[in-house]
């Protein structure tokens, strides 16, 4: 149960980072197009962590 919660939490964090990347990309008033890469890479990192948690959860 705890592993499922960890996976869900990491996936939700990744989705938040992805949403922030999209907001920075589509909102010209923010004037921060470079931050799209930062938030996008952050989302990929958290998705990678979610994948690792899923693999470890299946092995145990």
N, C-alpha and C positions, 0 to 999 in steps of 0.2 A: 504494500500500500504506500509506504513512504517513497519507494522508487518511482511509482506512478506520479506521486505529487511532485517530486523533484523534476521529472520529465515535463510535466504540465507547466510548472513554474518557469522552467528555462524556455520552453516554446512560447509562452506568453511574453516573456521578456524579449525574445527575438522578434516577435510580432510588433511590439512597441517600438523597438529600434527601427524596424522596417517602415512602420508608419511615420516615424519622425523623418526618415530619409525621403519618403514620398512628399511629405509636407514641405521640407526644405527645397525639393526639386520643383514643385508646382507653384510655390508662392514667391513670386518675384519681389514682393514687398519686404521679405526677410533679407534679401540681398546677400545670401550666404550659399552660393552654389557649391563651393568647395566642401561644405559640410555634408553634402549628399554622400560623398565617398566615405567619410568618417562613420556616419550612421549606418550606411550600407555594409561596410566591413564589420561593424559591431554586430549587426544582425546576422551576418554569416558566421561570426565567431560563436554567437549563442546558438545558432542552428547546429553548428558542429558539436558544441557541448551537448545539445539535446540528443544528437545521434550517438555520441559516446555513451551517454547515460542509458539510452535504449539498448545499445549492444551489451553493455555491462549488466544491465538488468536481465537480459535474456540468458546470459551465461551463468548467473547465480541462481 
